[in-house]
Amino acid sequence: MDFKPLLLWSDILLWAMVAGCIALAVYCRRQDYLRRAWRRVGESGVAMTSATILAAFVSVGLLDSLHYQPRLPAQEGSSEVQYAPEVLSVLDALVADLRLNKEKTYSAPLATHAFAKETMERDGVQMRDYPRLKWGGAHLEEVAGRDSDLARRAASGAFYGLLLWAVVVGVAVGWMALARGAPYAATCRTVWRPDTAATRPIAWRAVFVTLAVLCVIGGVTAAWSAGYHVFGTDKVGQDVLYLSLKSVRTALLIGTLTTLVTLPLAVALGLIAGFRGGWWDDAIQYLYTVLNSIPGVLLIAAMVLMMQVIIDTHPEWFETAAERADARLLALCFILGLTSWTGLCRLLRAETLKLRELDYVQAARAFGVGDARIMARHILPNLMHIVLIALVMDFSGLVLSEAVLSYIGIGVDSSMNSFGTMINAARLELSREPVVWWSLAAAFVLMLALVLAANLFADAVRDAFDPRFQWRARRILKKVAA
């Protein structure tokens, strides 16, 4: 083989969460009340638009979670197979041009010349001028033709993007027509011009329109990146677009893997504190009150530094630098989970205090049902809407937390790409004259898109699962109908 597959622990956990989401979707499909709630999410155009954008980010993160080590060229007189210490991913292979075509130093977005002047010799005379880039715009014979070349590439990229969109939409509509047993033309009319008088349909039109925009943006970006640096280059000449795409996986891991630590602690302790009461309640309240009284950044910094000392003193645990950086990432997820469970635990405790006084819970107690069974069968299902809403809404907060922690130097490993490390690297660039703004702008735009989509999707999930919002929505609809 020309490569050796490599599974990092974060890859295993991320793909396990994908499998868990698929299993949860199957379970929700079989439960009528969950299926109705998720259908309400699907009826929202804003929610489906946000879900489409999140799916694009997740796709990039999953492609970057399939790692391998490339095979080194065989040495003369040796039959031993050796692999490079550098760990790559499928995303690296797909955007190999962005990764390999580096410049000497800074260059502006879509530029053909370097950002800073250098001393050059021209016709035997030394002079200071902006040198041509090694790769960006190198195919142009005359720099004056850059604008027309960009326009031609943009039109070509948009065309191929729309062509890809048409194929995807055609296959999706064909699958829906086959599942419904309806003609293809009728299904197209239902998707693009739904009959809202009978029932409120799934907002497929919002999905397809958002997908069209993403395909056009992706096509134009791919066409431009074949001959230019779309987001410019950083101090060491790396393509900023490549760094931005590599940072998506880190943001997704921080936002999702942290829930693996947060969820069991918050659910278990919140249920026990609210249902058992007494000294159980006092002890758990004391625990999360003490944790909340400690400054979060200081606690996280202390724990991260302790984990870093352990990693530095045991280099034999890691064969590659990627495994070392992955260990610090998992440690950061674990630490963030240990320090962020208190809010959800408090919410679940308060709701359990109310639910334990309801008639069906008291009846179960009177029949001698055990506490553990009551909490699992009667209390926990009525808390799942709070758990789901809190986790979806905390995702964006965790993504921003990673950016802040990496900015102050206690986040992910410096060798791992993340939005925080990009912002930290851009800190000194903002003090230059002229300002090197594109690294910060690229991280800001992608982080804004990810966090905004997550927040809008969280609002739709809250409206669909929270009974109070459902009651208010029904009341408003009755007033409008009257």
Secondary structure by P-SEA (a helix, b strand, c coil): ccbbbbbcaaaaaaaaaaaaaaaaaaaaaacaaaaaaaaaaaacaaaaaaaaaaaaaaaaaaaaabbbbbbccccccccbbbbbcccccaaaaaaccccccccccccccccccccbbbbbbccccccccbbbbcccccccccccaaaaaaaaaaaaaaaaaaaaaaaaaaaaaaaaaaaacccaaaaaaaaaccccccccccaaaaaaaaaaaaaaaaaaaaaaaccccccccccccccaaaaaaaaaaaaaaaacaaaaaaaaaaaaaaaaaaaccaaaaaaaaaaaaaaaaccaaaaaaaaaaaaaaaaaacccccccaaaaaaaaaaaaaaaaaaacaaaaaaaaaaaaaaaaacaaaaaaaaacccaaaaaaccccccaaaaaaaaaaaaaaaaaaaaaaaaaaccccccccccaaaaaaaacccccccccccaaaaaaaaaaaaaaaaaaaaaaaaaaaccaaaaaaaaaaaaaaac
